[in-house]
Amino acid sequence: MDKQVKQPNFWVRGKIEQRKFYEITLSTKTNIITFLFGLIAGALIILPFGLMVIQFLMIYGYDFTILTLYLTIIWVLI
């Protein structure tokens, strides 16, 4: 008969992997670079849609100052 070694279940393995993840140490420089890259990447993804909304609302004559405030609030919430 084959002896089967009992493997930890998904919950236990997840806790082990999470513990390993929390032990990762990153330098301050890496944290700052990653944050800035994420900020720029987010802007590059959101900016075209925001510009399309601005153009749409400018064409149909909506109040531009309210639109700017609206987009600023949306950007902060994202």
Protein Blocks (a to p, Z undefined) as FASTA:
>chain_A
ZZddddddfklmmmmmmmmmmmpccdfklmmmmmmmmmmmmmmmmmmmmmmmmmmmmmno
pafklmmmmmmmmmmmZZ
